[in-house]
Amino acid sequence: MFRTAESAPQAGLLALMQKRGLTAREQEIALLLLQGCLLKDCAVKLNISYGTVKFHAKNIYRKLGIAGRSELLSAFRDL
């Protein structure tokens, strides 16, 4: 994972993601999505295919019980 110097809110966010069952890769992608990256940007930054990012994004949404990216922002906005 690309954690270097985590801020307290980011550490709390990662802990919540782990509690919800997100894998390390899903956490990386979720953090990038929360920062405003598009799926194709995530693919470039992580050096993986767009299809792989899309697969992980669908799993993130399923595990969190949400329908898409806008709900992802809502799910974590309180942290």
Stockholm file with secondary structure:
# STOCKHOLM 1.0

chainA/1-79         MFRTAESAPQAGLLALMQKRGLTAREQEIALLLLQGCLLKDCAVKLNISYGTVKFHAKNIYRKLGIAGRSELLSAFRDL
#=GR chainA/1-79 SS CCCSSCCHHHHHHHHHHHHTTCCHHHHHHHHHHHTTCCHHHHHHHHTCCHHHHHHHHHHHHHHHTCSSHHHHHHHHTTC
#=GC SS_cons        CCCSSCCHHHHHHHHHHHHTTCCHHHHHHHHHHHTTCCHHHHHHHHTCCHHHHHHHHHHHHHHHTCSSHHHHHHHHTTC
//
